[in-house]
């Protein structure tokens, strides 16, 4: 195959903060399901202010779709604001719901 035809996936890792009526709405499990469908790894957790935090890593196009999905939320949530920050890529290939408000570090120091 000629070099001009080779396609490389661009991997990105992001920290996503989701604000609004998102606490105890099932949003974390809803996000986990979408991450699984898109083959995105990472974790979703509650933050101290009752917002939802997400650390997610995947191919750029899949991550764009994932962010659009996070903006919509599920039927019981109401997303009022969403912030996205690019962070260093991790080696973790799973996606987990973290119980409580404790974020597990998934980035390699």
C-alpha positions as CSV (number, residue, x, y, z in Angstrom):
1,X,0.0,0.0,0.0
2,X,1.5,3.4,-0.9
3,X,2.4,5.7,2.0
4,X,-0.1,8.3,0.8
5,X,-3.0,5.8,1.5
6,X,-2.0,4.9,5.0
7,X,-4.4,6.1,7.7
8,X,-3.4,6.6,11.3
9,X,-5.8,7.0,14.1
10,X,-5.1,10.0,16.3
11,X,-5.5,9.1,20.0
12,X,-6.5,11.8,22.5
13,X,-7.1,11.7,26.3
14,X,-9.5,14.2,27.8
15,X,-10.8,15.3,31.2
16,X,-14.5,16.2,30.9
17,X,-16.5,18.0,33.6
18,X,-20.3,17.8,33.3
19,X,-22.4,20.3,35.3
20,X,-26.1,20.5,36.0
21,X,-28.6,18.0,37.3
22,X,-26.2,15.1,37.0
23,X,-25.9,13.7,40.5
24,X,-27.7,10.3,41.1
25,X,-29.3,10.3,37.7
26,X,-27.7,7.2,36.2
27,X,-25.5,9.4,34.0
28,X,-22.3,7.7,35.0
29,X,-23.6,4.3,33.8
30,X,-25.1,5.8,30.7
31,X,-21.7,7.4,29.9
32,X,-19.9,4.1,30.6
33,X,-22.2,2.3,28.1
34,X,-21.5,4.9,25.3
35,X,-17.7,4.6,26.0
36,X,-17.9,0.9,25.6
37,X,-19.8,1.2,22.3
38,X,-17.1,3.6,21.0
39,X,-14.1,1.6,22.5
40,X,-13.1,4.5,24.7
41,X,-11.2,3.8,27.9
42,X,-11.2,5.7,31.1
43,X,-13.4,6.4,34.1
44,X,-16.4,8.4,35.2
45,X,-16.9,9.6,38.8
46,X,-18.7,12.2,41.0
47,X,-16.7,15.3,41.9
48,X,-16.9,17.1,45.3
49,X,-19.4,19.6,43.9
50,X,-21.7,16.8,42.7
51,X,-20.8,17.3,39.1
52,X,-19.7,14.3,37.0
53,X,-16.0,14.0,35.9
54,X,-14.8,11.8,33.1
55,X,-11.3,10.8,32.1
56,X,-11.5,9.3,28.6
57,X,-9.1,8.2,25.9
58,X,-9.9,7.1,22.4
59,X,-9.6,7.9,18.7
60,X,-10.2,11.6,18.0
61,X,-13.4,11.0,15.9
62,X,-14.8,8.7,18.5
63,X,-14.0,11.2,21.3
64,X,-15.8,13.9,19.3
65,X,-18.9,11.8,19.2
66,X,-18.5,10.9,22.9
67,X,-18.3,14.5,23.9
68,X,-21.5,15.3,21.9
69,X,-23.2,12.4,23.8
70,X,-22.0,13.7,27.2
71,X,-23.5,17.1,26.3
72,X,-26.9,15.5,25.8
73,X,-26.9,13.4,29.0
74,X,-29.6,10.7,29.7
75,X,-33.3,11.1,30.2
76,X,-33.0,11.8,34.0
77,X,-30.1,14.3,33.8
78,X,-30.0,17.9,32.6
79,X,-26.5,19.0,31.4
80,X,-26.1,22.7,31.8
81,X,-22.4,23.0,31.1
82,X,-19.6,20.9,29.9
83,X,-15.8,21.6,30.1
84,X,-13.2,19.6,28.1
85,X,-9.5,19.6,28.7
86,X,-6.8,17.7,26.8
87,X,-4.6,15.7,29.2
88,X,-1.6,13.3,28.8
89,X,-2.5,9.8,27.3
90,X,-2.7,6.9,29.7
91,X,-2.0,3.2,29.3
92,X,-5.3,2.0,30.8
93,X,-7.6,0.3,28.3
94,X,-10.7,-0.2,30.5
95,X,-13.6,2.2,31.4
96,X,-14.8,2.2,35.0
97,X,-17.5,3.8,37.1
98,X,-15.8,5.0,40.3
99,X,-18.1,4.8,43.3
100,X,-18.2,7.7,45.7
101,X,-16.4,11.0,44.9
102,X,-12.9,9.6,44.7
103,X,-11.2,9.9,41.4
104,X,-8.6,7.2,40.7
105,X,-5.5,8.6,39.0
106,X,-5.3,6.9,35.6
107,X,-2.5,9.0,34.1
108,X,1.1,7.8,34.2
109,X,3.2,10.3,36.1
